[in-house]
Amino acid sequence: MTIHEDLDRTRQAVQALEKSLLALRNQLGPHLDVLRLLDDLERCATDLNRLEQQVRAPRRRELVVIPEGDYDQGFWADVEHEGLGAPDRRAP
């Protein structure tokens, strides 16, 4: 199954859940738990929309160029040695 098929099935499931929750709200009235579920479902639908936009948007890959030269010594000014490579430490 492709990612697009999974997204479509998820969208259908969210819509089916919304239909069921609206039916419950109609039967029970503005019950707190049903309202909370509807609120949660709205967030799920929003997140699914965002995910669909990210997946379906064409990806642009940018090439990051790392300079060949040494870094400026000021870059390392606050850095402390870590691990076994520190001058005052020895391997066990």
C-alpha positions, 0 to 999 in steps of 0.5 A: 500500500502506498503512502497516498492510499494510507492517507486516503484510508486515514481521511476516510476513517476520520470522516467516519468517526466524525459522522459517528460522533455527530450521531452520538451528539444528536442522541445524547445532546451536548455531553462533555465526553462527546464534545471532547472527542469532537474537539480531539477529532478536529485536531486530528483532522488538522494534523492529517491535513498538515501531513498530507500537504507535507507528503504531497508537496514536491520535495526540494533538496538543497545542497549544503556546501561545507567549506574545506578550510579550518574553522575560525578559532573563535568558534571553539572558544567556549568548548570544553573537551568531552570524552576520552579525548580530553588531555587529563583523562585516560582510557580505562 
